Amino acid sequence: MIDLAMRPARLAYALSGEGVRFVVVGGAARLLSLGVGRPRDLDVVVDEPDLPELVSALGALGVPANVASLARARQCRLDSF
C-alpha cells in the first residue's frame, strides 16, 4: 500500500536528487510558509530546461512522462499512484 502522506516529500526528494530547479506552489507552499493545511500532493513549477531531469525523477517514482509531452503542456497533472 502506498503511503499517501509521504508522496509530496518523496517527490520533492526525487526532484532535488535529480537537480531539478522547482518552485513549490499551492497547498504545500501554504503549509511551508504559514504552517497551515494538509496537502496530499505537491504542486511545482519547473522551467523547460529542467524537463529531462523532471522526467527522470518522475520515472524513478514510477510515473510515466516524456519531455516532448511536458514541453507542449502549459499545465499538467501526473499521479504517482
C-alpha positions in Angstrom: 0.0 0.0 0.0 1.3 3.5 -0.9 1.7 5.9 2.0 -0.2 8.9 0.5 1.0 11.2 3.3 4.6 10.8 2.1 4.0 11.3 -1.6 4.8 15.1 -1.6 8.0 14.5 0.4 9.1 11.6 -1.9 8.6 13.8 -5.0 10.5 16.8 -3.5 13.3 14.4 -2.6 13.4 12.9 -6.1 13.3 16.3 -7.8 16.1 17.6 -5.6 18.1 14.4 -6.2 17.9 14.9 -9.9 18.9 18.5 -9.7 15.6 19.9 -10.8 15.1 23.5 -10.1 11.5 23.9 -9.0 9.2 26.2 -7.1 6.6 24.8 -4.7 3.1 26.3 -5.1 -0.4 25.5 -4.0 -1.3 23.8 -0.7 2.2 22.6 0.0 3.5 26.2 -0.3 0.9 27.4 2.1 1.9 24.7 4.6 5.6 25.5 4.2 5.1 29.3 4.5 2.2 29.5 7.0 2.2 26.2 8.7 -1.5 25.7 7.7 -3.1 22.9 5.8 -2.6 19.2 5.0 -1.8 18.9 1.3 -2.0 15.5 -0.3 0.0 16.5 -3.3 2.9 18.6 -4.3 2.3 21.3 -6.9 5.5 22.5 -8.6 6.6 24.8 -11.4 9.6 23.7 -13.4 11.4 25.6 -16.1 11.6 23.9 -19.6 15.4 23.4 -19.5 14.9 21.1 -16.4 12.3 18.9 -18.1 14.7 16.0 -18.7 15.6 15.9 -15.0 11.9 16.1 -14.1 11.1 13.1 -16.3 14.0 11.2 -14.7 12.8 12.0 -11.2 9.2 11.0 -12.1 10.4 7.8 -13.7 12.2 6.9 -10.5 8.9 7.1 -8.7 7.1 5.0 -11.4 5.3 7.9 -13.0 5.5 7.7 -16.8 6.3 11.0 -18.5 8.2 12.3 -21.5 9.9 15.6 -22.3 8.1 16.2 -25.5 4.6 16.0 -23.9 5.6 18.1 -20.9 7.2 20.7 -23.2 3.9 21.1 -25.0 1.8 21.4 -21.9 1.2 24.6 -20.1 -0.1 22.7 -17.1 -0.3 19.0 -16.4 -1.3 16.6 -13.7 0.8 13.5 -13.1 -0.4 10.9 -10.5 2.2 8.9 -8.6 -0.1 6.1 -7.7 
